[in-house]
Amino acid sequence: MKIFSAMGTKITGIGSYIPQGVAKNESFENNSFFTEDGAKFGHENDVIIEKFKAITGIAERRYIKDNLTTSEIASFAAQKAIADAGIDQETLDYLIVAHNYGDVKQGTFQSDTVPSVASRVKHLLKIKNPFCVGYDVLFGCPGWVEGMIQAHAFMKAGMAKRCLVIGAEALSRVIDPHDRDSMIYSDGAGAAVVELTNDNTTGILAHKSATYSYDEAHFIHFGESNNQEMTDARKYIKMHGRKIYNFALVNVPDAMKACLDESGATISDLKKVFIHQANEKMDEAIIKRFYKLYDLEAPEFVMPMSIDKLGNSSVATVPTLYDLVLQGKLDNHEVSPGDVVMFASVGAGMNINAIVYKI
């Protein structure tokens, strides 16, 4: 096996797909919300929605059209990344797709993962090369970041020179309309072309991943509707929000610090932190605690946010956010060649990860 220890792994193309369907908070005003125990909330929906906005920062989210699926929106983001990189897609060695629920067609209850989403995306892109290997990553919301780490490992091991890493999800297909947490989730896709370079001073400088599942495995899970009068056997995405918040606040900043310290970069070098758009208050608390580990206050504008308009699209949030900043579409946020940034995420598993990356 040939080891490319002096080579680097760099993003050469980026693309995202933001669905056209906008669901504002007001669209939930007629929902009947229940607790996990099946009890009605003691507040009117306008109060529930107001409190939800104050905690999560979400004012609206994006949903895909009824005729689309996760694999299709993944292919849309992939096409943009391939065009941005200016490559021949037939030269891709790996096509890695991070998701959690596969293709769930509108009006059905079943997640469809056979064939894999990666195989479907490769088919939609019309890639003929059989040695472009497609596979799926199931790693919760940190899936795209983990896919990037895997692509990096393939390249460092001499197994690949060019990969396509996609994060795509259609959470609108698996939300419980009777669970107020359903207001968090959204749909979207982001993709990156990653290539081996002859410069190991840029690209991925360090990475860190961890899985906590002894007590935490089921903090996010599939469960029945909060409306106990529902008679169908359908399962929906569920989470224990307070447990996740406490878990993330304790573990994510430590992982971010370990990754930064390993990279050789310093906290003063860090220009932006592209963190999974899970919950505005939680992300702010993570960043604050991360900088506190260095006895510093978090700088203004260090953390770009898109959750207010796009919601939580799981594996798609980090690459979509990075794409938006590169396109200059977020006020007060820009990056330039030579800048050091971090990608970080937390999600089902419970999994966490981080990458320090020099543009």
RODO-2510 file (C-alpha; in nm, 4 decimals, decimal comma):
residues 359
     n   res          X          Y          Z
     1     m     0,0000     0,0000     0,0000
     2     k     0,1363     0,3406    -0,0951
     3     i     0,1069     0,5979     0,1856
     4     f     0,0744     0,9618     0,0830
     5     s     0,1881     1,1127     0,4136
     6     a     0,3127     1,4350     0,2564
     7     m    -0,0041     1,4932     0,0576
     8     g    -0,3079     1,6973     0,1519
     9     t    -0,6846     1,6556     0,1216
    10     k    -0,8678     1,9612    -0,0066
    11     i    -1,2178     2,0630    -0,1097
    12     t    -1,2051     2,1677    -0,4748
    13     g    -1,5782     2,1999    -0,5389
    14     i    -1,8831     2,2704    -0,3246
    15     g    -2,2559     2,2738    -0,3969
    16     s    -2,5868     2,2674    -0,2156
    17     y    -2,9556     2,2265    -0,2805
    18     i    -3,1955     2,4395    -0,0770
    19     p    -3,5573     2,3323    -0,1337
    20     q    -3,8055     2,5890    -0,2616
    21     g    -4,0827     2,5021    -0,0188
    22     v    -4,0878     2,7438     0,2759
    23     a    -4,2748     2,6462     0,5936
    24     k    -4,2953     2,9377     0,8352
    25     n    -4,3610     2,8891     1,2058
    26     e    -4,7149     3,0115     1,1535
    27     s    -4,7912     2,7027     0,9473
    28     f    -4,7902     2,4993     1,2711
    29     e    -5,0605     2,7081     1,4398
    30     n    -5,3313     2,4493     1,3736
    31     n    -5,1287     2,1458     1,4829
    32     s    -5,2380     1,9509     1,7891
    33     f    -4,9255     1,9125     2,0031
    34     f    -4,8882     1,6462     2,2725
    35     t    -4,6161     1,5602     2,5213
    36     e    -4,4244     1,2295     2,5095
    37     d    -4,6820     1,0966     2,7585
    38     g    -4,9699     1,1829     2,5274
    39     a    -5,0960     1,4820     2,7262
    40     k    -5,2039     1,8060     2,5606
    41     f    -4,9813     2,1054     2,6242
    42     g    -5,1158     2,3635     2,8644
    43     h    -5,0392     2,6497     2,6283
    44     e    -5,1963     2,7712     2,3065
    45     n    -4,9992     2,7083     1,9894
    46     d    -4,8974     3,0708     1,9482
    47     v    -4,7243     3,0560     2,2871
    48     i    -4,5582     2,7225     2,2020
    49     i    -4,4337     2,8629     1,8718
    50     e    -4,3066     3,1832     2,0325
    51     k    -4,1072     2,9871     2,2912
    52     f    -3,9801     2,7532     2,0211
    53     k    -3,8480     3,0479     1,8184
    54     a    -3,6771     3,1986     2,1240
    55     i    -3,4911     2,8733     2,1997
    56     t    -3,4064     2,7395     1,8540
    57     g    -3,3821     3,0606     1,6525
    58     i    -3,5887     2,8997     1,3767
    59     a    -3,8434     3,1193     1,1999
    60     e    -3,8908     2,8996     0,8937
    61     r    -3,7596     2,5847     0,7342
    62     r    -3,7412     2,4264     0,3878
    63     y    -3,9313     2,1200     0,2608
    64     i    -3,8823     1,9374    -0,0681
    65     k    -4,1605     1,9009    -0,3238
    66     d    -4,3807     1,5933    -0,2997
    67     n    -4,2292     1,4349    -0,6104
    68     l    -3,8688     1,4492    -0,4854
    69     t    -3,6629     1,2129    -0,2688
    70     t    -3,3414     1,2326    -0,0681
    71     s    -3,1351     1,0685    -0,3431
    72     e    -3,2642     1,3154    -0,6006
    73     i    -3,1785     1,6265    -0,4001
    74     a    -2,8408     1,4673    -0,3210
    75     s    -2,7762     1,4438    -0,6959
    76     f    -2,8698     1,8114    -0,7400
    77     a    -2,6093     1,9215    -0,4834
    78     a    -2,3569     1,6782    -0,6341
    79     q    -2,3988     1,8229    -0,9825
    80     k    -2,3202     2,1707    -0,8482
    81     a    -2,0112     2,0502    -0,6612
    82     i    -1,8815     1,8631    -0,9671
    83     a    -1,9348     2,1708    -1,1851
    84     d    -1,7676     2,3929    -0,9255
    85     a    -1,4644     2,1632    -0,9170
    86     g    -1,4533     2,1471    -1,2970
    87     i    -1,3806     1,7736    -1,2955
    88     d    -1,4836     1,4766    -1,5054
    89     q    -1,7199     1,2847    -1,2774
    90     e    -1,5949     0,9578    -1,4274
    91     t    -1,2655     1,0160    -1,2432
    92     l    -1,4252     0,9921    -0,8978
    93     d    -1,2892     0,7068    -0,6857
    94     y    -1,5545     0,7196    -0,4130
    95     l    -1,9063     0,8573    -0,3918
    96     i    -1,9996     0,8810    -0,0235
    97     v    -2,3528     0,9784     0,0804
    98     a    -2,4421     1,0618     0,4402
    99     h    -2,8099     1,0401     0,5339
   100     n    -3,0221     0,8757     0,8027
   101     y    -3,3553     0,7642     0,6572
   102     g    -3,2962     0,6847     0,2922
   103     d    -3,5644     0,7666     0,0385
   104     v    -3,9057     0,8094     0,1992
   105     k    -4,1513     0,8870    -0,0771
   106     q    -4,4361     1,1248    -0,0050
   107     g    -4,7437     0,9342     0,1117
   108     t    -4,5505     0,6281     0,2257
   109     f    -4,4372     0,5218     0,5702
   110     q    -4,1316     0,3165     0,4825
   111     s    -3,7690     0,4176     0,4519
   112     d    -3,6191     0,2773     0,1313
   113     t    -3,2450     0,2071     0,1424
   114     v    -3,2137    -0,0731    -0,1138
   115     p    -3,0307     0,0004    -0,3324
   116     s    -2,8175     0,2382    -0,1284
   117     v    -2,8699     0,6103    -0,1661
   118     a    -2,5143     0,6343    -0,3009
   119     s    -2,5957     0,3835    -0,5763
   120     r    -2,9063     0,5831    -0,6620
   121     v    -2,7103     0,9078    -0,6774
   122     k    -2,4456     0,7476    -0,8979
   123     h    -2,7247     0,6257    -1,1260
   124     l    -2,8850     0,9710    -1,1387
   125     l    -2,5491     1,1310    -1,2207
   126     k    -2,5029     0,8717    -1,4992
   127     i    -2,1524     0,7804    -1,3847
   128     k    -2,0416     0,4758    -1,5841
   129     n    -1,7094     0,4034    -1,4142
   130     p    -1,7625     0,0846    -1,2053
   131     f    -1,4565     0,1683    -0,9942
   132     c    -1,6278     0,4779    -0,8602
   133     v    -1,7384     0,3072    -0,5375
   134     g    -2,0604     0,4337    -0,3825
   135     y    -2,1648     0,3716    -0,0249
   136     d    -2,3766     0,5265     0,2504
   137     v    -2,2752     0,6693     0,5865
   138     l    -2,5232     0,6409     0,8747
   139     f    -2,3732     0,8565     1,1472
   140     g    -2,6522     1,0884     1,2561
   141     c    -2,6230     1,4586     1,1831
   142     p    -2,2381     1,4442     1,1796
   143     g    -2,2556     1,2133     0,8741
   144     w    -2,1192     1,4573     0,6142
   145     v    -1,8258     1,5536     0,8365
   146     e    -1,7563     1,1834     0,8961
   147     g    -1,7749     1,1195     0,5216
   148     m    -1,5113     1,3880     0,4741
   149     i    -1,2912     1,2177     0,7325
   150     q    -1,3313     0,8843     0,5542
   151     a    -1,2442     1,0392     0,2174
   152     h    -0,9352     1,1905     0,3795
   153     a    -0,8375     0,8489     0,5168
   154     f    -0,8754     0,6857     0,1738
   155     m    -0,6460     0,9458     0,0227
   156     k    -0,3838     0,9267     0,2959
   157     a    -0,3827     0,5480     0,2509
   158     g    -0,3294     0,5752    -0,1235
   159     m    -0,6729     0,4295    -0,2027
   160     a    -0,8203     0,7386    -0,3715
   161     k    -0,7296     1,0665    -0,5330
   162     r    -1,0743     1,2181    -0,5799
   163     c    -1,3990     1,1699    -0,3827
   164     l    -1,7480     1,3145    -0,3743
   165     v    -1,8967     1,3522    -0,0266
   166     i    -2,2676     1,4342     0,0026
   167     g    -2,4989     1,5018     0,2960
   168     a    -2,8707     1,4859     0,2131
   169     e    -3,1873     1,4438     0,4140
   170     a    -3,5642     1,4894     0,3844
   171     l    -3,6683     1,5027     0,7485
   172     s    -4,0092     1,6399     0,6525
   173     r    -4,0982     1,2809     0,5612
   174     v    -4,0316     1,1428     0,9123
   175     i    -4,1663     1,4107     1,1481
   176     d    -4,4576     1,3675     1,3876
   177     p    -4,7073     1,6534     1,3393
   178     h    -4,8134     1,6093     1,7036
   179     d    -4,4595     1,6608     1,8395
   180     r    -4,3468     2,0220     1,8816
   181     d    -3,9896     1,9085     1,8041
   182     s    -4,1114     1,8492     1,4485
   183     m    -4,0764     2,2245     1,3953
   184     i    -3,6974     2,1901     1,4139
   185     y    -3,6462     1,9668     1,1129
   186     s    -3,6060     2,0500     0,7458
   187     d    -3,4777     1,9166     0,4140
   188     g    -3,1674     1,9895     0,2097
   189     a    -2,8456     1,8629     0,0551
   190     g    -2,4828     1,9671     0,0406
   191     a    -2,1883     1,8147    -0,1457
   192     a    -1,8130     1,8548    -0,1794
   193     v    -1,5544     1,7259    -0,4233
   194     v    -1,2419     1,6374    -0,2263
   195     e    -0,9072     1,5830    -0,3962
   196     l    -0,5557     1,4732    -0,3081
   197     t    -0,3047     1,7575    -0,3396
   198     n     0,0728     1,7809    -0,3122
   199     d     0,0458     2,0321    -0,0270
   200     n    -0,0105     1,8986     0,3251
   201     t    -0,0120     2,2465     0,4775
   202     t    -0,3655     2,3156     0,3521
   203     g    -0,6891     2,1173     0,3453
   204     i    -0,7702     1,8848     0,6361
   205     l    -0,5153     1,9488     0,9115
   206     a    -0,6724     1,7306     1,1828
   207     h    -0,9915     1,5481     1,2707
   208     k    -1,1581     1,3920     1,5727
   209     s    -1,4590     1,1583     1,6027
   210     a    -1,6323     0,9821     1,8901
   211     t    -1,9391     0,7689     1,9590
   212     y    -2,1050     0,7744     2,3015
   213     s    -2,3601     0,4945     2,3209
   214     y    -2,3345     0,3373     2,6665
   215     d    -2,6104     0,5613     2,8051
   216     e    -2,6669     0,7929     2,5090
   217     a    -2,7517     0,5615     2,2174
   218     h    -3,1258     0,6343     2,2200
   219     f    -3,1267     1,0091     2,2838
   220     i    -3,2451     1,0321     1,9212
   221     h    -3,4548     0,7409     1,7999
   222     f    -3,7578     0,6290     1,5998
   223     g    -4,0817     0,6139     1,7978
   224     e    -4,4598     0,6330     1,7847
   225     s    -4,6597     0,9535     1,7525
   226     n    -4,7126     1,1669     2,0627
   227     n    -5,0816     1,1467     1,9767
   228     q    -5,1688     0,8173     2,1412
   229     e    -5,5009     0,8049     1,9556
   230     m    -5,3105     0,7451     1,6314
   231     t    -5,3733     0,3877     1,5212
   232     d    -5,1162     0,3455     1,2436
   233     a    -4,7847     0,1721     1,3079
   234     r    -4,5761     0,4492     1,1572
   235     k    -4,2566     0,5550     1,3348
   236     y    -4,1262     0,9114     1,3576
   237     i    -3,8004     1,0821     1,4497
   238     k    -3,7914     1,1472     1,8253
   239     m    -3,5397     1,3054     2,0588
   240     h    -3,4759     1,3778     2,4251
   241     g    -3,3889     1,7430     2,3793
   242     r    -3,2643     1,8291     2,7279
   243     k    -3,0379     1,5225     2,7391
   244     i    -2,8946     1,6083     2,3979
   245     y    -2,8345     1,9693     2,5003
   246     n    -2,6453     1,8660     2,8143
   247     f    -2,4495     1,5974     2,6271
   248     a    -2,3468     1,8357     2,3495
   249     l    -2,2462     2,1127     2,5883
   250     v    -2,0147     1,8782     2,7785
   251     n    -1,8620     1,6751     2,4955
   252     v    -1,8559     1,8781     2,1746
   253     p    -1,6308     2,1650     2,2963
   254     d    -1,3783     1,9123     2,4295
   255     a    -1,3675     1,7321     2,0934
   256     m    -1,3281     2,0627     1,9115
   257     k    -1,0377     2,1613     2,1381
   258     a    -0,8661     1,8242     2,0957
   259     c    -0,8959     1,8575     1,7192
   260     l    -0,7638     2,2139     1,7106
   261     d    -0,4729     2,1337     1,9407
   262     e    -0,3768     1,8361     1,7223
   263     s    -0,3861     2,0456     1,4042
   264     g    -0,0984     2,2709     1,4973
   265     a    -0,3189     2,5781     1,4509
   266     t    -0,4034     2,8047     1,7418
   267     i    -0,7330     2,9435     1,8625
   268     s    -0,6293     3,2850     1,7279
   269     d    -0,5855     3,1290     1,3812
   270     l    -0,9465     3,0096     1,3717
   271     k    -1,1489     3,2301     1,1359
   272     k    -1,4862     3,0493     1,1352
   273     v    -1,6578     2,7541     1,3005
   274     f    -1,9106     2,5824     1,0741
   275     i    -2,1134     2,3939     1,3315
   276     h    -2,4143     2,1716     1,2679
   277     q    -2,7275     2,3879     1,2681
   278     a    -2,9160     2,2013     1,5404
   279     n    -3,0445     2,4667     1,7771
   280     e    -2,9328     2,8284     1,7958
   281     k    -2,9068     2,8451     2,1749
   282     m    -2,7232     2,5108     2,1918
   283     d    -2,4752     2,6113     1,9210
   284     e    -2,4102     2,9441     2,0931
   285     a    -2,3505     2,7645     2,4231
   286     i    -2,1093     2,5179     2,2568
   287     i    -1,9059     2,7969     2,0968
   288     k    -1,8978     2,9940     2,4213
   289     r    -1,7741     2,6910     2,6153
   290     f    -1,5202     2,6026     2,3441
   291     y    -1,3562     2,9433     2,3678
   292     k    -1,3793     2,9341     2,7465
   293     l    -1,1503     2,6278     2,7351
   294     y    -0,8850     2,8722     2,6115
   295     d    -0,9902     3,1377     2,8677
   296     l    -1,1290     3,3511     2,5859
   297     e    -1,4597     3,5032     2,4877
   298     a    -1,6007     3,3875     2,1540
   299     p    -1,5336     3,6514     1,8848
   300     e    -1,8273     3,8159     1,7147
   301     f    -1,9201     3,6593     1,3789
   302     v    -1,7030     3,3495     1,4315
   303     m    -2,0056     3,1192     1,3911
   304     p    -2,2140     3,1551     1,0724
   305     m    -2,5785     3,0583     1,1213
   306     s    -2,8449     2,9573     0,8700
   307     i    -3,0892     2,7835     1,1034
   308     d    -3,3239     3,0831     1,1250
   309     k    -3,4269     3,0396     0,7596
   310     l    -3,3283     2,6814     0,6779
   311     g    -3,3975     2,4883     0,9986
   312     n    -3,2111     2,1695     1,0891
   313     s    -3,1488     1,9613     0,7761
   314     s    -2,9246     1,7129     0,9597
   315     v    -2,6262     1,6001     0,7487
   316     a    -2,6846     1,8822     0,4992
   317     t    -2,6393     2,1727     0,7401
   318     v    -2,2588     2,1962     0,7493
   319     p    -2,1844     2,1710     0,3733
   320     t    -2,4793     2,3976     0,2927
   321     l    -2,3578     2,6549     0,5437
   322     y    -2,0049     2,6436     0,4022
   323     d    -2,1404     2,6847     0,0489
   324     l    -2,3492     2,9866     0,1522
   325     v    -2,0465     3,1584     0,3054
   326     l    -1,8268     3,0845     0,0038
   327     q    -2,0962     3,2387    -0,2153
   328     g    -2,1080     3,5486     0,0040
   329     k    -2,4744     3,4923     0,0908
   330     l    -2,4460     3,5390     0,4687
   331     d    -2,3919     3,8910     0,6011
   332     n    -2,0704     3,9489     0,7996
   333     h    -1,9280     3,6131     0,6947
   334     e    -1,6559     3,5489     0,4383
   335     v    -1,3474     3,3295     0,4107
   336     s    -1,0355     3,3488     0,1983
   337     p    -0,7529     3,1160     0,0917
   338     g    -0,5226     3,0566     0,3869
   339     d    -0,7982     3,0901     0,6480
   340     v    -0,8287     2,8183     0,9115
   341     v    -1,1836     2,7023     0,9792
   342     m    -1,3498     2,4193     1,1686
   343     f    -1,6364     2,1872     1,0786
   344     a    -1,8108     2,0312     1,3795
   345     s    -2,1268     1,8334     1,4470
   346     v    -2,3241     1,6318     1,7006
   347     g    -2,6103     1,3909     1,6451
   348     a    -2,7769     1,0528     1,6787
   349     g    -2,5595     0,7765     1,8093
   350     m    -2,4639     0,9860     2,0000
   351     n    -2,1864     1,0857     1,7614
   352     i    -1,9641     1,3910     1,7565
   353     n    -1,6831     1,4980     1,5243
   354     a    -1,4708     1,7906     1,4142
   355     i    -1,2317     1,8819     1,1332
   356     v    -0,9758     2,1634     1,1288
   357     y    -0,9408     2,2777     0,7700
   358     k    -0,7152     2,5340     0,6026
   359     i    -0,8705     2,6829     0,2909
***
